[in-house]
Amino acid sequence: MKKVLLLLLVLLVNFSNAQELALVRKDGLYGYLSKSGNFAIKPKFKTSKNFSDGLAAVEENGKWGFINTKGDWAIPATFDNAKYFDTGICLVAKDKKWFYIDKKGKTVNAPDTEKFFDFENGLAFYRQNGKVGIMNTKMTPIVEPKYDEINSFENGFASVKNNGRWGMIDKTGKVVVEIIYDEIGNYRKGVTWAKNGTAFGLVIANKFKAIDGVDKIYDFHTQDLTYARKNDKIGFIDLKGNWVIEPKFDKAKAFVKNLAPVYVGKKWGYINISGKIVIEPQYNDAEIFSANGLAPVKDEDWGFVNQSGKLVIPTRYGISAGGLFSIFKSDDKGFVNGLARVKNEKKWGFLKPDGTVLGNQWFDNAELFNK
C-alpha cells in the first residue's frame, strides 16, 4: 500500500512539474495561466519570464530568482539577470559576470569561454581564441572550439562555418556535410540544400546535386518537399531534387498536412501535393497549417480555415509568434498544442479550435504556453 501511495505521489509531482503555463500581464502585473483558463499563479510580479524546464525567472526588488509552477521560490532572487533553464542548467549574471547555475542555485563550473551561451536541448556553445565549440550539461566538451560559427541544432544537426564555408555536423561533432559550401540549409533525412559557387542544389548523402536554373531554395519543414525559385517563380522539389510541382507561383510557403499556401493573382490560397488549387486564392496573407488542421488566413485581420477551406474562426484577430519575453524561435502564428495566441482590440488571449476564448479572458500581454 505504501508503494502504491508513493507511486501516486511521484506521478502527481511529475504532472505538476510538467504542466504548461502561459506568462500573461494583467493590470500591469505578471502571472501565469494554466490551460484550464484559470490562474495557476495570480498576477503579482512587476517583471517575470516564461517557464522553461519547470522554473521561471522572476524579478523582486531589482534582483532575479526562480519560482516553480506553484509560485513558490525555488532559487532566491540574488542575481542581476537571468536567462532560461534547459536540462537543469541556466545562465545568470551577478556583479557584471555571467555564469551557469543548477536547479539548486549552485554555480556550475564551465570551460573557459570568451562568451557565455544559453543551453539548448542539453548543449551549449563556448568560445576560445575566437573559435566556437560545444559542451554538454556536465560541462564536458563535445566539440573542441574549432569553428568560426555554429548555428543552433535542429533535429540533431547544426550548420557550421569555417573560412567562409558552410557544412553540417551531428550532436557528436561528426561532419555529415563537408564544410565547402557558400550557403546551407537545414538537414532532413540526410539531405540539405546548399549553394555551391553560383549553383543551388541539394546535398544528398554528402554529394552535391545542382538544380538547373534555381536561385533560391528554402528549408525543408515537416514534409519531404520544399519550395524553390526558378525564373522568379516558385515550385516544389522533393528530397532527390526533382520538381514535384513546376515553378509557377509568385510566392509560396511550406507544405503541412499535404497543403501549402501559394500566392496567385495577388491573393493567397492553398494547393495540394499535386499542385492543384484546393482553397481558392482569396486572402491577403496565409500561413501554414497547424497540427490540429487549422491555418491562419488574413483579410484585414486574421482568422482560421480548416483543411476543406471553410472559415471556422472569423478574420477579426491579430496573430504573432511571440511577445515581450518570448523564447520561441519558430513562426508559431497558428495553433500550438491546441491553442492560438491572438490579439483583439489591443488585448491578447488564447483561442480554442472552436473559436471560443480560453477562460473568456483578455490580457495586456500573453506569451505562448510552455513548461
N, C-alpha and C positions, 0 to 999 in steps of 0.2 A: 504493500500500500504506500509506504514511504517513497519507494522508487517511482511509483506512478505519479505521486504528488510532485516529486522533484522534476520529473519529465515535463509535467504540465507547466510548472513554474518556468523552466528553461524555455519552453515553447512560447509562453506569454511574454517573457523578456525579449526573445528574438523578434516576435511580432511587433512589440513596442519599438524596438530599435530599428525595425525595417520600414515602419510606416512612412509614407511620403507626406511631406508638409510643404506648403507654399508660403513664402515670405510676402506679406501684404502690409500696406500702410493705411491706417485709418485715423482720421483726426490728428494727423501729424506724428503718430507713433507706430512703431513696427511690431507686428505679432506674426503668428504662424497659423495657417488654416489647414484643417485636415480635409480629406476627400469626402467627408460627410457633409461639408459645408459649415461646420462649427469650428470655433477656435480651439486648437489644441493648446496654444499659448496665446493668451489675450494680448492685444497691443499695449506695450508698456516701455518699449525701448526707443530711444531717440535715433539710434543707428544700429543696424544689425545686418547680417548677410545670410545667404541661403544655407540650408543644411547640406552637409556633404559628409559622407561616411559616418552619419549618426550624430554629428556635432555641428553647431552653428556659431560663428564668431559674433560677439555682441559687445558693444561699447558701453562702458559705465565709468562716469567721472573722468572721461578723457583717456581711459585705458581699455584694451581689448582682452576679453577672455572667451570662454566657450560654454554654451549650455547644451544639455541633452534634449531629447524630444519631449520630456516632461516640463521643460523650462527651468530645471534645476542647474545650478552651476556645476560643471564638470571640471573646468580649469579656471581658477580665479583670474580676474581682469587685471593683469600686470604688464601687458605688452603694449607697445606703441602702435603696432599694426599687426594684422593677422590675415592670412590667406585662407585656403580651404583644405580640410583633411582629405587625404587619399590613402587608402590601405594603411591607416594608422599613423600617418606622418603628416605634419603641417609645417608650413613656412611662416615664421613670425619675426617681428623686429622689436628690439629694445636697445635704447641708448645708441641709436643710429646704426645698429648692426643687425643683419639678418641671420637666422639660424633655424634649425629644424627642432621640433619637439614631437614627443609621442602623445598618446591619449591621456597620459597621467600628467602631462605638462612638463615632463623631464626633457632636458636637452639631449639631442641625439647627435653625436659627433659624425661629421661627414668629411670626405676628402677635401683637401684644399681646393677652393674654386674662386675664380675671378668674378663670378656672378652666380647667384642662387636662383634655381628654377623650381617651379612647383612640381610635385609628383603628379603623374597621370597614369592611372592603371598600374600602380606599383613601380613605375620607373621615373627617373628624373635625369635631366642633363646636368653636367657640370663642365666648367671651362678652365683650362690651364694653358698658359702661353698662347692664348688666342684660339686654341683648338677645343672642340666640344666632344665630350664622351657621355656615357650613360652609366648610371648606377641603379641598384635596386634598393629596397627599403631597409636592407641590412647595411646600407652604405658601402656595398661591395661593388667595385667597377665591373660592369658587364662588357662595356666597350671603352677601351682607353681613349683619352682625348686625342683624336687624330683627324677630325673633320672640321671644315670651316663652318658648316651649318648642318643642323639636323632638324627636320620638321617633326611634329607630333606623330606618334604611332596611330595608325588607322587599320583596324582588323589585323593587328600583329605585325605591320610593316611600316617603315618610315623612309622617307626620301632623305638622302644625304648629299652634301655638296663639298667638293674639293677642287681647287684650282679652276673655278668657274664651270665645273661639270657636275652633272647630277646622276645619282644611281639610287639603289634601293637596298635596305638591309632588313633582316628579321630581328626578333627580340633577343636573339643570341649574338647579334652582331654580324652574322653571316651575310655576305653580299649576295643578293639574289638577282640584282640587275646591275651590270657593270656601270662604273661611275665615269661615263663617257658622253652623256647627253647634255644638250643645251637647256632643255626643259623636260620635266617629267610629271606624270600624274599620280593618281592613287593606284593601288595594286589589288587586283581581283582575280582570283583563280589562276594565278601565275601569269597574269597579263597586266601591263600598264601602257598608257600612251606616252609618247616621247617625241621630242623634236631633235633631229639629228642633222646638224647643219641647217639647210633650208627645208629639209623634208620633215613632214609629220607622219607618224605611223604608230604601230603597236609593237611593243617588245613582248614577244611570245617565246617562253622557255629561253629567255635571255638572248633572243635573236631579233634584230630589228626588221620589221616589215613595213616599208613605206606604202602609203596610200596616195595614189596619184592625185594631184591637184588640191589636196586638203591643206588648209592653212590654219586650222584650229580643231582640236579635239577636246572634249570635256570629260570630266571624271566619270567613271562608272558609279552607279548609285546602288540600287538593290537588285537590279536585274542584269542579265548578261548582254545588255545593249547600252550603248552610249551614243550621244549625238556629236556630229562633226560638221564642219563648214567647208563647202567647196563652191567656188564661183559665187560667193555671197549668199548661198542658200544652205539650209540646214537639213541634214538627213541623219539616219541612224545606222551604225555599224555594230557587228557582233564581236565576240572575243577573238575571232580569227581575222578581223579586219575586212570582212565582206559587207557590202552595202545590203542591209535588210530593207531599208526604206530609202529610196533615192533622195538626194538633196533637192528639196523643192519648197521648203518653208522659210519664211523670213526669220523666224525665231522659234526656239523650242526649249523644253525642259525635260527632265528625266522621266523614264517610264517607271511607274509603280502600279502594281496590280494590272499590268498589261495596258495601261492608259498613260498617255503623255500629253502635256499641254503644248499646243502649237499656235503660232501667230499667222493668221491668214486674213488678208484684206483689212488690216489694222484692227482686228479683233482676235481674241483668244478662244480656242475651243480645244477639243481632245481627240486624239487618234488612237486606234488600237495597234497591235504589233504588226498588222498587215499594212499599215499606213492609211487605213480608211478612217475618215472623219466620223466619229460616233456621237460626239456632242458638238453641235454646230458652233462655229466661231461667233460669239455674241457678247463677250465680256472684254472690259478694258484691261484686265490682267487675270492671270490664273496661276495657281500653284499646284504642285504635285499632290497626289492622293496620300492620305494618311493610312495607317494600318487598319483603321476602322471603316475604310471605304468612303470617306468624305474628303472633298478637296475645296480649298478656299478659292472663290471667284469674286471678281470686283466689277461693280458698275461705278457708282460714285463712291460707295463703301463696299465692305466685304461681307459675303455670305458663304454658304457651303452647298455644293451639289453632291448627289450620290453618283454611283457608277453608271446609272441609267441616264444621267443628265438632269434629273429633277432637282430643282432648287428647294432643298429641305429646310434651310435656315436663311431667312431673308437677308439681302445685302444692306445691312444697316450698321455694321461694326468696323472698327479698326483692328488690325492684327499686327503683331510684331514678334520677333524671335526671342526677345529678352528685354529686361528692364534695367534699372539703375545699377544693380549689383549682379547682373547675370553672369553665370559661369558656363552657359550653354553656347556651344560653338556651331552647332548645326542650325540650318534655317527652319526651325520648328515653328512654322507660322500657322500650322493647322492643328488638328487634334493630336495630342501627345498623351499616350496612356489613358485615353478615354475622355480627356478634357481639352478645350481650346481656350487659350488666353486671348481675350478680346477687349476692345475699348468701346465705350458707349457714353457719349456726352461728357467727355473728359474724365471718365471713371473707368477703372479696369475691373474685370471679373472673369469668371470661367463658365463657358457654355458646356452643357451636356449634349450628346448627339441628337437628342430630341428638341434642342433649341432652348430648353429652359436654363435658367441661370443657377449655378451651384449656390445653395444656401440663400438664394434670392438677395445676394449682397454685391455691392459695388465698392471699390476701394480707390484711394488716391493713387496707389501703385500696386502692382501684383507681379510676382515672378512665377515661373513655371514650377510645378511640383518637383521636389527632389527629396532624397533621403540620405 
